[in-house]
Amino acid sequence: MNYQLLLPETFLFLWAILIFVVDFFRKEKKYNLAYLALLGLIITIILVVISQKGDLFGGMFHGDSFATFFNLIFLITGFLTILSSVEYTKKLSSYPGEYFGLILLSMVGMMFLASAGELLTLYVSLELTTIPLFVLAAYRKDDFKSSEAGLKYLILGGMSSALLLFGISLIFGLTGTTFLKEIKTVLIVKYLATGEIGPALILSFIFMIAGLGFKLALVPFHMWVPDVYEGAPTPITAFLSVASKAAGIAAFLRIFFRAFLIFQVDWVLLIAVLASLAMIIGNIIALLQTNIKRMLAYSSIAQIGYIMIGVVSASATGVSSVAFYTFVYMFANMGAFITAITFSNSTGSDEIKDYAGLSRRSPALAAMMAVFMLSLVGIPPLAGFMGKYYLFSSAIEQGYIWLVVVAILTSVISLYYYLGVVRQMYFQNSIDENPQAITVSPALRTALIISVIGVLLFGIFPHIFLNLANQAAMVFLY
Amino acid sequence: MNFPILSLMTFIPLLGMVVILFTKEGQDKLVRYLAAFFTFIPLVLSFILLSRYQGSTSQIQFVEKFDWIPSLGITYFMGADGLSVPMLFLTALLGFLSVIYSFGDIKEKVKQYFAFLLLLEVGMMGVFSALDFFLFYIFWEIVLVPMYFLIGIWGHGRKEYSAIKFFLYTLFGSLFMLIGILALYFNVEPHTLNIMVLIEKTPLLTRSFQLLTFAAFFVAFAVKVPIFPFHTWLPDAHVDAPTAVSVILAGILLKMGTYGFLRISYPMFPQGAMYFAIPIAILALINIVYGALVCMAQKDLKKMIAYSSVSHMGYCMLGIAAVTVTGISGCVFQMVSHGLITGALFLLVGVLYERAHTREIGAFGGLWIKLPVYSGLMILFCLGSLGLPGMSGFISEFMVFIGSYPAFKVIVPLAVIGVVITAAYFLRMIQAMFLGTFNTKWEGLSEISAREIFTVVPLAILMIGIGVFPSPLANMIKATVENIVHLAVR
């Protein structure tokens, strides 16, 4: 057995424990533990990049290119999240150390999730991912909205896990195994013998889609999103909207593409309908939002709809486009949230109307926000366009033109609210006569620059990551 | 590897934008000269382009081609033929002149303004030289962003409304084009985004596929032209935009639509061209007559000229719909001529608005007495626009009518009514503003400045030049237009 495959995960786990321990023993809260967490993440990124490929524990754990790709997404998101938390945690009344430890623990869960080849491993990893997030969502203890967010997230998260688990138990009952590869074989043998797949399997698809749908915030499982996103500390909201979703997507692809791709006629249409609902409802409700966090929450619901287009394609191009889109979505969405964090650190406001005149106050910040917004709409040559182009091409390749038509019509709707922020920043004058420039701390500046470079660079030179995404998709081909 | 003249013309303004963004805040004068410099180079290059272009062949010239994103079949492929060369020249010319004009009337956020104006030129140059669909689409969309900001920040009136309306309409249209592009990509073996290769292969596709894809592209181009009923963004955007941006909008952006029809729709989908000939001709007729009638009703000078664009672009569409060599040549002539004339008219409206702060036709009267030079120029271009013989507008409209009459024996005579109405509203406007008794309220108006004259004189020279000697332009586009017709009637 090649235990080296587990090196990145083990290392990150130990580093999280290290942060808890250091936090426990340090007397003066002079040093910010964020930098320790960042160091750990950089090392983990290096470990992931140089990691070997192979399977472990008889296929429970896959160290493959798919896992590597998603691990990079989790780690970069985590890196940006922690960078943007440096200032934010200074305002927290208590436990600033645990905050970073919990983020790292959640990421360990995500990394295992992306590598899982067996349903129970997947389930436990999912729990490891979400439980720290429940705590983190409620981290602003003195704030009513934050506590509400934590509680809502806990209850609905628990329920969705139960749904998923119920789906898994049905599968286990039908096939007698929890290994995805074996499930596929057993189901094919059964299907060849009887000629039908039976209602129990369909039922388990529905339960698993519902369970994962809550994690992904697919419509109609999205009700928790706006409140949790608004109430949680903003860096955690950013983390939820990118890393947690990417983890859900990774789990979804692992289960459905590894075990059930052969039965795609039985679930693809359902996903297509859910994807269109997400795009339509997410975008339309986002139009009405006046709070930037709520607006981004609904926009992220719509974005998951776009991502699901690639899942519907149920092809190698589809998986590759999902992976690539998630990657570029990360930069734009993190960038938007980091701008919101920067803005609210300075002004204490999350209202879109308070962004008025930002182009005067802080031209660079406003310009970057405009770039993130335009990338989320999918305006070339930004990365978001490249991602959407790739998603649409995967769907058209498989003949889902109607789905692409829904996607483009809703993209036009989304233009209106994304540009609503730009409109405030550029066309309106701020209410203050002499507004001060927004102060951008070095950590936030670094995070913003990383995001904006990602958005600009991978729109024009997407080549390297397109190839990595293609390799990641190859995992599901056999 | 040849001298990459098209890439230079496209990306030198981008370099200019970056340079301008790195200047210090408040150095408005420097920024203005930089902008002029970085639009002057493409203008010089465009003269080289004109002189080096071989008009005897329809072959693509000045080709630059290399792999860009090989895994998706995307190449960087630039080239120019008789259709794009005049448009590239017009873009370079109007780009430079609008920068010069903006010296005077933009006083706020000068740096951002010129940065956006240069970015706009990048997109327009790119559209007219890209021959890979992906590249074409990118440039097509890049245009929207600076235009949105230019209207929204430096515009007048309901500028925010107009800016977002422009963006929403065009994005709506162009996303249909994106579907069309992807559908083409997957239906042609081997998969390719090369427009020239696709033109060879698409006629082999099924009729229903050709019609559907034609329709998808039609939406994108029709919004840009704009063809009735997609035209409602135009009066808002043109009127509320700052002068130089109106010039670019009317002079270049509208031509992107007709260029798209001639470059893509017609050569690529002969079935669609045939099937939709009558509907498009009818829409063109509506554009011509309805646009002209709406002009009659306008009290605002700028709005009248905006609607006259709707009417004039109708002639272009009529010429295209007929798919004859004369008709399409007329269309290309009209694209150039309308760019020159309407560009100049918007500049002159801007000149007056800057001084009088109103654009109401009825508010003026007898201006000729006070402002002889200004009035002379304005009347010259109005006459050009209404199609007076000896100027470029006459040539193009004449060619359009001659070329399309054999195809549409009922529609063309009806369209001629548009010419009469056009003459009516322009003459009425001239009478109301420049003739009659002088309104003493405007005693303080100053005459057009030397810099402003400088921006319109080149346009006047070209307008009359093409009107008197149309053959240089005709020779340049002849082979290409013949090739388009040849491809579109397969």
Interface residues (C-beta under 8 A of the other chain):
Chain A: S359 L374 V377 I379 P380 P381 F385 Y389 Y390 F392 S393 I396 E397 I401 V404 V405 I408 L409 S411 V412 L415 Y416 L419 R423 Y426 F427 P462 H463 L466 N467 N470
Chain B: I69 P70 S71 L72 Q112 F134 Y137 I138 E141 I142 L144 V145 Y148 F149 G152 I153 K159 E160 A163 I164 F167 L168 L171 F172 L175 F176 L178 I179 L182 A183 Y185 F186
